[in-house]
Amino acid sequence: MGDKGKDIPLETQFLLTETKDGSHLESNRGGNEQNQIVYTVFLPLIDGSFRACLQGNERDELELCLESGDVETKMSSFTHSVFVHSGTDPFTTIQEAVKAVKSHLNTFRHRQDKKLPGILDYFGWCTWDAFYQEVTQEGVEAGIELLAAGGAPAKFVIIDDGWHSVAGDLQTDEEKPLPRLTGIKEISKFQENDNPNLGINHIVDIAKRKHGLKYVYVWHAITGYWGGVHADVDDVLAVQGLGLVNPKIVYRFYNELHSYLAAAGVDGVKVDVQCILETLGAGLGGRGELTRQYHQALDVSVAKNFPDNGIIACMSHNIDALYCSKQTAVVRALDCMPEEGRRHVVEFEL
């Protein structure tokens, strides 16, 4: 909030201004234009391989900043870097602006055109708050039982971080190496010792058959895991210390992971850490190109393997992702400060 150009922070991806100086917008309706409040929305866009954003300066000017995230990806001119639209109703003005951008870019779909997953109609539970990465099959069932005993039975569960097979790099100077995904199958604590064929499908079956849950989702990062994919896996690129699946074959990676989960009875995925892609575009055509390739692959895999459009996006609130996703209808925003005893969660739809 502010009333000067310098109040506009760096990396602003959406700006709505209010002016009371009058406008021609209502002149044909016989109103008093001099007292008319006018709302103007500024939407920075994706222009080729460049992402635009707004920022103020000390001279109270509004600046437009464009970046590709790749020194080899350059442009000297830009044709559609920001969209500006005005109106007398802020909500209608914003909606009209987004629809116009959609028609112009043709790279994303509006909320009304997307299928909302059935999970939105029910109360459910995510394992993260209770277990962080220490989640187990027994813990998942215990949480489901506790909610039912308290009179608030869950109809879905999201098995968050902690079910993957991960490992750190063996040769590293770090005390705690960043863990990377070593395979699409679950970690041993999610497998039954006396029957290795029973893995995450076992807790899915317990949740649905024994406790009557309608949906089970599981978590994964957009790059597989926090540190990406382990170097021992084929077609992995080392980018900024992260094991990045080559974007040319990332659909194969997603499809293998999602088809394995779907066969186990999983209904959808919570895809986290999506904004990391904006930092990994060097040498790969820039942040916009890398994000497009990953989201196109993700969209196709989700549509194929989770027909209820079973996907929740997390840490994905950059326009790189928002303006290239045609499938995701639910986005999760989280402000978490557990060390200060404060937690605020906001969930909304695209």
Protein Blocks (a to p, Z undefined) as FASTA:
>chain_A
ZZbfklpcghiabdcdddfebpaklmmnopafklpccddddddddehjaccdddddfkop
acddddehiaklccfbdfblbccdddfbfklmmmmmmmmmmmmnopaccfklpccdfklm
pccddfklmnmmmbcfklmmmmmmmmmmnopacfbdcddehiaccdddfbdcbfbacddd
fbfbdcfklpcfklmkbcfkmmmmmmmmmnopabdcddddfkopanlpafkbghiaceeh
iacddfklmmmmmmmmmmmmmmnopabdcdehklmmmmmmgonopjklmmmmmmmmmmmm
mmmmmmnopacdehilbfklmmmcfkbmcdcdddddfknopacdddddZZ
